[in-house]
Amino acid sequence: MSLAADTSVRGSGSATSLDLGPARALSCRECGHEVPLAAEFACPQCFGPLEVAYDFGRVTRESIEAGPKSIWRYRELLPVPARVTSVPNTEPGLTRLIKADRLGAELGLRNLWVKDDTGNPTHSFKDRVVAVALAAARELGFTVLCCPSTGNLANAVAAAAARAGWDSVVLIPSSLEQAKVLTTAVYGGTLLAVDGNYDDVNRLATELAAEHEDWAFVNVNVRPYYAEGSKTLGFEVAEQLGWRLPEQVVVPVASGSQLTKVDKGFTELGRLGLVEATPYKVFGAQATGCSPVSTAYAEGTDVVRPVKPDTIARSLAIGNPADGPYVLDAVRRTGGAVADVSDAEVVEGIRLLARTEGVFAETAGGVTIATTRKLVESGQLDPDAETVLLITGDGLKTLDAVSGQVGPTATVPSTSKAVREALAAQGL
Amino acid sequence: MSLAADTSVRGSGSATSLDLGPARALSCRECGHEVPLAAEFACPQCFGPLEVAYDFGRVTRESIEAGPKSIWRYRELLPVPARVTSVPNTEPGLTRLIKADRLGAELGLRNLWVKDDTGNPTHSFKDRVVAVALAAARELGFTVLCCPSTGNLANAVAAAAARAGWDSVVLIPSSLEQAKVLTTAVYGGTLLAVDGNYDDVNRLATELAAEHEDWAFVNVNVRPYYAEGSKTLGFEVAEQLGWRLPEQVVVPVASGSQLTKVDKGFTELGRLGLVEATPYKVFGAQATGCSPVSTAYAEGTDVVRPVKPDTIARSLAIGNPADGPYVLDAVRRTGGAVADVSDAEVVEGIRLLARTEGVFAETAGGVTIATTRKLVESGQLDPDAETVLLITGDGLKTLDAVSGQVGPTATVPSTSKAVREALAAQGL
């Protein structure tokens, strides 16, 4: 991918026909330099990361509420064409926000909500970012949807491409669990298993992105558009609270993009007058086995030192998080914090959420729950403030985490007597 | 469970305080005899199955659309209190109805929709029926939520009980796959693994239901209420089509309850003036390895002869389907049909749906897709009529069905050259 200020767009698209809705330009998060909308991701001036800048039109609660029951109700706030719903794509979003009184009682939070994003088409928040990436990629002239991934993203890309009728190219480490291979391969795209680790796969993907002008690697060459999809988590939380911002939100941190985009979404809603711009605090959650942002937060530094991940929370295991510094900015600006928890605490977090609210989260969800507990105990989360926890992936995809930890209460012969005795032993 | 005309309600409830919304009585589907609302499931006159009868109030599209984004928007059409959303329960429903043009092109159906019920809290339609059962059971004075199950129902019951803060008792065959054990056990209720088959487990559950007056076995002693939850699939399809009935709907058949309740839901909407009562045809889908209803349909008889199931579509493997005769009634009354498909066709159906629409269904979904193909080829489904297929469970729970069938396109060394060659071999 060239870093020159290339204003052209890829493939068959052209600058004149480009319709990315309210998106105005790509803006450098470091130096503020702006470049025209294109398939770029690094600033030609300073190599800083580019993000989407907007000229929003008039957006009202009513126009949003009258829209589709998916993230496309927020299309006027995303880098997608107004006609986005008229072309095949997935329909993620508008997942449950549930009042979590039983979990709150356990954690010591008196006004707690859980955003359950396992209801998305492939059961993780990745469906949101991939749907936005696909819509933008189509406008930018791409024709193949691609990614390097170790799981959730692979599922989401392969599924979205299938629905759109696009070819897909997904690169995974060949050591990936069989379940994750199956749940990607079933969608029928090209799935390359590479004898290497995720870093190897990522490097190969970046090479391929530079070589194939029709290939959109969602988290590489169209990353600025892709990342905007996470804003919809913030939009939905606010709308589902009755057009109000929560006082505290706890977000798991992998690359850190999601946390920064939830913050961006809250800010945009306030600026547009869709919610009152009340103060909120953003908190980040990491697994101790991959906690570079938490470490930097604790040390009071802006420098996120890369680590070699070693945690069961594989979907968060990014040792060199691209948005780490921006996470620190958002957390410090809002008065939040970042903390981390052990793998044992992660498993306990998964089980606590399941047994109190009936939501079975993947390991990342366990990280969020366990970190929340820690932040309450340390006094950093206010027990009386309205708090939202983001549960962004599904326990069905990380069964290994609870295998050996949970199982039948008892195994009994097929007789009434045996069953009665087993129940009596449970006090039933 | 006594078959006497017992008008009392269980546990702490009492007849005077009983609030089951518009439900008026339980009515025998065979002889029409009515008994007061209670925890009964068989007619005291003829032993026929009881179902809920209603006195509906005035229900409008506007009142429904202003309701929650879940099945509870239809609470005025269900045997639940008006205040149902003020007590802890799950929030299933309002899952995606997607236009399936790519699948339609493959199947030869020019106006096709897929109802994707994998977005529910535990990723199957069972969350709908369990949520209604829980709400009714609470009114009827029960305090423990129970079931015999081999999978989806176990997940749904354990999760709903956890969210409500109820104890749960789930009985499963001890031979159940580890994944299904984990995805039930994680919610923390009592899970008894019984050394026997599903018939043994079911028998033990029926005994326990008679012995414990506070235990609601959702599919046994509160079955009439539970079954009504499936109406919401029909309600949602009609609302999501813009308050219109489809011309054809294809429904997988296990006990047959779902099919009859979708039909009941369509009929109620027409009677209430919520949709125009246009004609529709209901089609049933079975796996050949458990196809007693399809066999009876083909033979032109009303008698459903029990079979011993032998199919990979385990969630449909009910050899003696309680609602089989009512399925035949609904199908014949509306001009539909029942057909069945081989296990190989089931797997191809799963893969076809995944690669055309990005929806990964469990084996029951493969049954629906493959049966639809067969019914188009036989001329029983009209290729020009608006058609809805119900996909009621998630492929993540039946990975074995596609294991060995799908996998990586290629496994390659971690070099640019190897990746390029593998892609070139795919024409990429």
Chai-1 contact restraints between the chains, C-beta under 6 A:
chainA,res_idxA,chainB,res_idxB,connection_type,confidence,min_distance_angstrom,max_distance_angstrom,comment,restraint_id
A,E91,B,R96,contact,1.0,0.0,6.0,A-B,restraint_1
A,R96,B,E91,contact,1.0,0.0,6.0,A-B,restraint_2
A,R102,B,G165,contact,1.0,0.0,6.0,A-B,restraint_3
A,G119,B,G119,contact,1.0,0.0,6.0,A-B,restraint_4
A,A159,B,G358,contact,1.0,0.0,6.0,A-B,restraint_5
A,A160,B,G358,contact,1.0,0.0,6.0,A-B,restraint_6
A,A162,B,R355,contact,1.0,0.0,6.0,A-B,restraint_7
A,A162,B,G358,contact,1.0,0.0,6.0,A-B,restraint_8
A,R163,B,E357,contact,1.0,0.0,6.0,A-B,restraint_9
A,R163,B,G358,contact,1.0,0.0,6.0,A-B,restraint_10
A,G165,B,R102,contact,1.0,0.0,6.0,A-B,restraint_11
A,S174,B,T411,contact,1.0,0.0,6.0,A-B,restraint_12
A,A179,B,L399,contact,1.0,0.0,6.0,A-B,restraint_13
A,L182,B,L399,contact,1.0,0.0,6.0,A-B,restraint_14
A,L182,B,V402,contact,1.0,0.0,6.0,A-B,restraint_15
A,A185,B,V406,contact,1.0,0.0,6.0,A-B,restraint_16
A,A185,B,G407,contact,1.0,0.0,6.0,A-B,restraint_17
A,V186,B,A354,contact,1.0,0.0,6.0,A-B,restraint_18
A,V186,B,F360,contact,1.0,0.0,6.0,A-B,restraint_19
A,V186,B,V402,contact,1.0,0.0,6.0,A-B,restraint_20
A,V186,B,V406,contact,1.0,0.0,6.0,A-B,restraint_21
A,Y187,B,A354,contact,1.0,0.0,6.0,A-B,restraint_22
A,Y187,B,R355,contact,1.0,0.0,6.0,A-B,restraint_23
A,G188,B,R355,contact,1.0,0.0,6.0,A-B,restraint_24
A,T190,B,T409,contact,1.0,0.0,6.0,A-B,restraint_25
A,T190,B,Q426,contact,1.0,0.0,6.0,A-B,restraint_26
A,L191,B,P408,contact,1.0,0.0,6.0,A-B,restraint_27
A,L191,B,T409,contact,1.0,0.0,6.0,A-B,restraint_28
A,L192,B,A410,contact,1.0,0.0,6.0,A-B,restraint_29
A,L192,B,A422,contact,1.0,0.0,6.0,A-B,restraint_30
A,A193,B,P408,contact,1.0,0.0,6.0,A-B,restraint_31
A,A193,B,T411,contact,1.0,0.0,6.0,A-B,restraint_32
A,V194,B,V412,contact,1.0,0.0,6.0,A-B,restraint_33
A,V194,B,S414,contact,1.0,0.0,6.0,A-B,restraint_34
A,D195,B,P413,contact,1.0,0.0,6.0,A-B,restraint_35
A,D195,B,S414,contact,1.0,0.0,6.0,A-B,restraint_36
A,G196,B,S414,contact,1.0,0.0,6.0,A-B,restraint_37
A,D200,B,S414,contact,1.0,0.0,6.0,A-B,restraint_38
A,L204,B,V419,contact,1.0,0.0,6.0,A-B,restraint_39
A,E207,B,S416,contact,1.0,0.0,6.0,A-B,restraint_40
A,A354,B,V186,contact,1.0,0.0,6.0,A-B,restraint_41
A,A354,B,Y187,contact,1.0,0.0,6.0,A-B,restraint_42
A,R355,B,A162,contact,1.0,0.0,6.0,A-B,restraint_43
A,R355,B,Y187,contact,1.0,0.0,6.0,A-B,restraint_44
A,R355,B,G188,contact,1.0,0.0,6.0,A-B,restraint_45
A,E357,B,R163,contact,1.0,0.0,6.0,A-B,restraint_46
A,G358,B,A159,contact,1.0,0.0,6.0,A-B,restraint_47
A,G358,B,A160,contact,1.0,0.0,6.0,A-B,restraint_48
A,G358,B,A162,contact,1.0,0.0,6.0,A-B,restraint_49
A,G358,B,R163,contact,1.0,0.0,6.0,A-B,restraint_50
A,F360,B,V186,contact,1.0,0.0,6.0,A-B,restraint_51
A,L396,B,L396,contact,1.0,0.0,6.0,A-B,restraint_52
A,L399,B,A179,contact,1.0,0.0,6.0,A-B,restraint_53
A,L399,B,L182,contact,1.0,0.0,6.0,A-B,restraint_54
A,V402,B,L182,contact,1.0,0.0,6.0,A-B,restraint_55
A,V402,B,V186,contact,1.0,0.0,6.0,A-B,restraint_56
A,V406,B,A185,contact,1.0,0.0,6.0,A-B,restraint_57
A,V406,B,V186,contact,1.0,0.0,6.0,A-B,restraint_58
A,G407,B,A185,contact,1.0,0.0,6.0,A-B,restraint_59
A,P408,B,L191,contact,1.0,0.0,6.0,A-B,restraint_60
A,P408,B,A193,contact,1.0,0.0,6.0,A-B,restraint_61
A,T409,B,T190,contact,1.0,0.0,6.0,A-B,restraint_62
A,T409,B,L191,contact,1.0,0.0,6.0,A-B,restraint_63
A,A410,B,L192,contact,1.0,0.0,6.0,A-B,restraint_64
A,T411,B,S174,contact,1.0,0.0,6.0,A-B,restraint_65
A,T411,B,A193,contact,1.0,0.0,6.0,A-B,restraint_66
A,V412,B,V194,contact,1.0,0.0,6.0,A-B,restraint_67
A,P413,B,D195,contact,1.0,0.0,6.0,A-B,restraint_68
A,S414,B,V194,contact,1.0,0.0,6.0,A-B,restraint_69
A,S414,B,D195,contact,1.0,0.0,6.0,A-B,restraint_70
A,S414,B,G196,contact,1.0,0.0,6.0,A-B,restraint_71
A,S414,B,D200,contact,1.0,0.0,6.0,A-B,restraint_72
A,S416,B,E207,contact,1.0,0.0,6.0,A-B,restraint_73
A,V419,B,L204,contact,1.0,0.0,6.0,A-B,restraint_74
A,A422,B,L192,contact,1.0,0.0,6.0,A-B,restraint_75
A,Q426,B,T190,contact,1.0,0.0,6.0,A-B,restraint_76
